[in-house]
Amino acid sequence: MLKRLLCGALAFTMLTSSGVLQAAADTGMTGAGVSSVDLGTAKVNGLKVVSKATNSVKLQWKKTSGADGYEVYYRTVKTKKYKLVSTVNSGSKVTVKIKKLNAKTKYYFKVRARQNGKNGAFSKVVAVRTKPVPTLTDSRSKDLYKKAEKVANNWLFTPGGCAYMSNDHIEYYDENGQLHWAYPVYHSSIHSVADLKKHVSKYFTKKLYEPIVDYAYRDIDGQLYFIALYGIGGPEVFKLKKVSVISQSGDTAKISVRILSYIPNSSDPYRRITTRKMKLVYRNDKWYFANPFYVIYGPSKIKVY
């Protein structure tokens, strides 16, 4: 009996002196009582849809102990197979907004935690159907047009935004050796071509604004310049008379804009009323104009409407 007890004591002593760290690691304890969670069995809990829109969904879940990040997967009824749609590189961030989704479409989402390159078990699956594209009304069209027209008039289709341009121009030679006047553009938050593109992207599609900005603006010695190129529209003033919706099919719409145009400070009293048809597309939960407000006579890469 004594021998058996002594053997047991010896075995216990050997375990606690030489095998304690391995035993602690096997039970989820390392060092001075620091926990290390085995993500092989840890499952993300509490996944839910916080909000949804036409082209986006916001998800939230409960924090998983020990996680240093999360992976979000989704699928639709048609795709069947799940696809990684977002990676969260923080264990404490438990919300994510999934963008560029299709309107009126049912999506299935699931999330798993990540730690040191290892993945945990997936959460339960949550399903959500995105909202349909909102109906474009005459009043909404008018509001969109007035805001976008102001941006276009200042930046895209007249010389650099007359209100922001300085007269201290410089000479600029393009890649073909042709001389142009380059006018510095001063604005509180727009200091480069990149800033300008970000500004006009609020109302216009990238396909529309990018070639125009690349054509007419340059970054020279850390300053944004408008290049006085032949054919860019002049300072014609447009007074909005009426906006109405012609048609809407899903995420594409056409509106009719009736305007009075004239040249300011001119002895020519000529005024003309014209009607223009504008195309809008719905992207990223917003309406964007897909064709310009003014005619641009430029290189072939810029389409003339």
Rosetta blueprint (number, residue, H / E / L):
1 M L
2 L H
3 K H
4 R H
5 L H
6 L H
7 C H
8 G H
9 A H
10 L H
11 A H
12 F H
13 T H
14 M H
15 L H
16 T H
17 S H
18 S H
19 G L
20 V H
21 L H
22 Q H
23 A H
24 A H
25 A H
26 D H
27 T L
28 G L
29 M E
30 T E
31 G L
32 A L
33 G L
34 V E
35 S E
36 S L
37 V L
38 D L
39 L L
40 G L
41 T L
42 A L
43 K E
44 V L
45 N L
46 G L
47 L L
48 K E
49 V E
50 V E
51 S E
52 K E
53 A L
54 T L
55 N L
56 S L
57 V E
58 K E
59 L E
60 Q E
61 W L
62 K L
63 K L
64 T L
65 S L
66 G L
67 A L
68 D L
69 G E
70 Y E
71 E E
72 V E
73 Y E
74 Y E
75 R E
76 T E
77 V L
78 K L
79 T L
80 K L
81 K L
82 Y L
83 K E
84 L E
85 V E
86 S E
87 T E
88 V E
89 N L
90 S L
91 G L
92 S L
93 K L
94 V L
95 T E
96 V E
97 K E
98 I E
99 K L
100 K L
101 L L
102 N L
103 A L
104 K L
105 T L
106 K E
107 Y E
108 Y E
109 F E
110 K E
111 V E
112 R E
113 A E
114 R E
115 Q E
116 N L
117 G L
118 K E
119 N E
120 G E
121 A E
122 F E
123 S L
124 K L
125 V L
126 V E
127 A E
128 V E
129 R E
130 T L
131 K L
132 P L
133 V L
134 P L
135 T L
136 L L
137 T L
138 D H
139 S H
140 R H
141 S H
142 K H
143 D H
144 L H
145 Y H
146 K H
147 K H
148 A H
149 E H
150 K H
151 V H
152 A H
153 N H
154 N H
155 W H
156 L H
157 F L
158 T L
159 P L
160 G L
161 G L
162 C H
163 A H
164 Y H
165 M E
166 S L
167 N L
168 D L
169 H L
170 I E
171 E E
172 Y E
173 Y E
174 D L
175 E L
176 N L
177 G L
178 Q L
179 L E
180 H E
181 W E
182 A E
183 Y E
184 P E
185 V E
186 Y L
187 H L
188 S L
189 S L
190 I L
191 H L
192 S L
193 V H
194 A H
195 D H
196 L H
197 K H
198 K H
199 H H
200 V H
201 S L
202 K L
203 Y L
204 F E
205 T L
206 K H
207 K H
208 L H
209 Y H
210 E H
211 P H
212 I H
213 V H
214 D H
215 Y H
216 A H
217 Y E
218 R E
219 D E
220 I E
221 D L
222 G L
223 Q E
224 L E
225 Y E
226 F E
227 I E
228 A L
229 L L
230 Y L
231 G L
232 I L
233 G L
234 G L
235 P L
236 E L
237 V E
238 F E
239 K E
240 L E
241 K E
242 K E
243 V E
244 S E
245 V E
246 I E
247 S E
248 Q E
249 S E
250 G L
251 D L
252 T E
253 A E
254 K E
255 I E
256 S E
257 V E
258 R E
259 I E
260 L E
261 S E
262 Y E
263 I L
264 P L
265 N L
266 S L
267 S L
268 D L
269 P L
270 Y L
271 R L
272 R E
273 I E
274 T E
275 T E
276 R E
277 K E
278 M E
279 K E
280 L E
281 V E
282 Y E
283 R E
284 N L
285 D L
286 K E
287 W E
288 Y E
289 F E
290 A L
291 N L
292 P L
293 F L
294 Y L
295 V L
296 I L
297 Y L
298 G L
299 P L
300 S L
301 K L
302 I L
303 K L
304 V L
305 Y L
